[in-house]
Amino acid sequence: MKTSLTKKYYVPGLISAILIPLVFWYYGNRKLNEPIPNVMDLGIPAKYNPNDPMSQRTTLESFRNWDYKKIIVKPNEAKKNSKYYVSELKKLQQENKKETGIEFILNDNNSYGNFASILNDFHIAKT
């Protein structure tokens, strides 16, 4: 009895072994390149230490005696007042006075959305 050795190819298995990793690589690579929208870096300097000379150069102490216009941000109304905040920031830029600024006052009742809205207003006003 003579047996012939024939090669049998499993086509659906070969397709899935080659095609599926390529599809995951192509579409998965796009997902990794998207920006992460839930991360905010503020870059606030460290706490002031009078004995550390490096701390004296990188703190906000020199801004403490400036003339600030105080704006109290009411809870859940920062987005509604966004145009007002942007106009105040642009007006401050137009005046171009030394040692002046705007102080946005937030309290415990304000949400993360209020804070993010104010940061977006800074971006819109190009400060």
C-alpha positions as a printed NumPy array, in Angstrom:
array([[  0.   ,   0.   ,   0.   ],
       [  1.369,   3.261,  -1.07 ],
       [  0.592,   6.461,   0.892],
       [  1.178,   9.791,  -0.672],
       [  2.263,  12.632,   1.469],
       [  0.318,  15.703,   0.508],
       [  0.646,  19.059,   2.171],
       [ -2.575,  20.502,   3.465],
       [ -2.76 ,  24.189,   4.247],
       [ -5.231,  25.512,   6.72 ],
       [ -6.093,  28.801,   4.993],
       [ -8.4  ,  30.37 ,   7.629],
       [ -5.769,  29.699,  10.306],
       [ -3.045,  31.318,   8.232],
       [ -5.225,  34.347,   7.564],
       [ -6.011,  34.82 ,  11.245],
       [ -2.393,  34.232,  12.252],
       [ -1.148,  36.952,   9.885],
       [ -4.044,  39.356,   9.417],
       [ -5.351,  39.814,  12.97 ],
       [ -2.008,  40.92 ,  14.497],
       [ -1.576,  43.398,  11.633],
       [ -5.052,  44.832,  12.234],
       [ -4.41 ,  45.178,  15.975],
       [ -1.034,  46.809,  15.312],
       [ -2.501,  49.288,  12.806],
       [ -5.529,  50.388,  14.844],
       [ -3.892,  49.984,  18.254],
       [ -1.012,  52.207,  17.235],
       [ -3.463,  55.061,  16.581],
       [ -4.91 ,  54.773,  20.069],
       [ -1.499,  55.161,  21.696],
       [ -0.791,  58.388,  19.819],
       [ -3.961,  60.165,  20.968],
       [ -3.514,  62.794,  23.701],
       [ -4.73 ,  61.986,  27.193],
       [ -7.423,  64.576,  27.998],
       [ -7.639,  63.968,  31.739],
       [ -4.154,  65.114,  32.78 ],
       [ -3.322,  68.672,  33.804],
       [  0.19 ,  69.878,  34.609],
       [  0.18 ,  73.184,  36.439],
       [  3.891,  73.622,  37.145],
       [  3.344,  75.352,  40.491],
       [  6.647,  76.04 ,  42.278],
       [  7.581,  74.342,  45.521],
       [  6.787,  75.785,  48.924],
       [  8.904,  78.775,  49.955],
       [ 11.879,  78.052,  52.216],
       [ 13.792,  81.179,  53.333],
       [ 16.985,  79.168,  54.042],
       [ 17.188,  77.604,  50.582],
       [ 18.531,  79.982,  47.892],
       [ 17.065,  77.855,  45.078],
       [ 13.628,  78.054,  46.715],
       [ 13.83 ,  81.85 ,  46.751],
       [ 14.188,  81.987,  42.968],
       [ 11.399,  79.538,  42.122],
       [  8.503,  80.641,  44.315],
       [  5.523,  82.909,  43.951],
       [  6.572,  85.132,  46.863],
       [  7.596,  87.989,  44.574],
       [  4.017,  88.137,  43.22 ],
       [  2.351,  88.336,  46.637],
       [  2.288,  92.15 ,  46.828],
       [  0.916,  92.78 ,  43.347],
       [ -2.343,  94.629,  42.709],
       [ -4.878,  91.899,  41.877],
       [ -8.429,  92.248,  40.65 ],
       [-10.348,  89.615,  42.583],
       [-12.961,  87.556,  40.744],
       [-14.989,  85.158,  42.867],
       [-15.922,  82.091,  40.823],
       [-19.369,  80.873,  41.855],
       [-19.849,  77.091,  41.878],
       [-20.847,  75.618,  38.495],
       [-20.919,  79.032,  36.779],
       [-17.392,  79.299,  35.385],
       [-18.441,  78.034,  31.963],
       [-21.338,  80.516,  31.824],
       [-19.01 ,  83.414,  32.68 ],
       [-16.24 ,  82.307,  30.338],
       [-16.653,  85.277,  27.978],
       [-16.395,  87.687,  30.911],
       [-13.204,  86.037,  32.188],
       [-11.612,  86.111,  28.735],
       [-12.545,  89.775,  28.285],
       [-11.024,  90.648,  31.677],
       [ -7.81 ,  88.811,  30.794],
       [ -7.568,  90.566,  27.432],
       [ -8.285,  93.93 ,  29.061],
       [ -5.458,  93.289,  31.521],
       [ -3.152,  92.485,  28.597],
       [ -4.158,  95.698,  26.819],
       [ -3.475,  97.861,  29.892],
       [  0.008,  96.332,  30.197],
       [  0.591,  97.682,  33.718],
       [  3.428,  96.338,  35.812],
       [  2.68 ,  94.225,  38.876],
       [ -1.047,  93.763,  38.217],
       [ -3.044,  90.598,  37.752],
       [ -6.345,  88.803,  38.211],
       [ -7.005,  86.495,  41.14 ],
       [ -9.662,  83.855,  40.545],
       [-11.047,  82.802,  43.92 ],
       [-12.325,  79.227,  44.15 ],
       [-13.788,  77.626,  47.25 ],
       [-14.627,  74.09 ,  48.375],
       [-17.94 ,  74.124,  46.488],
       [-16.274,  74.646,  43.094],
       [-15.765,  71.612,  40.919],
       [-12.977,  70.369,  38.703],
       [-15.016,  71.628,  35.746],
       [-14.83 ,  75.191,  37.079],
       [-11.066,  74.947,  37.365],
       [-10.698,  73.433,  33.883],
       [-12.955,  76.133,  32.425],
       [-10.737,  78.869,  33.869],
       [ -7.633,  77.184,  32.45 ],
       [ -9.357,  77.033,  29.048],
       [-10.107,  80.749,  29.358],
       [ -6.394,  81.402,  29.909],
       [ -5.658,  79.439,  26.759],
       [ -8.293,  81.367,  24.78 ],
       [ -6.905,  84.702,  26.001],
       [ -3.358,  83.548,  25.146],
       [ -1.871,  84.369,  28.54 ]])
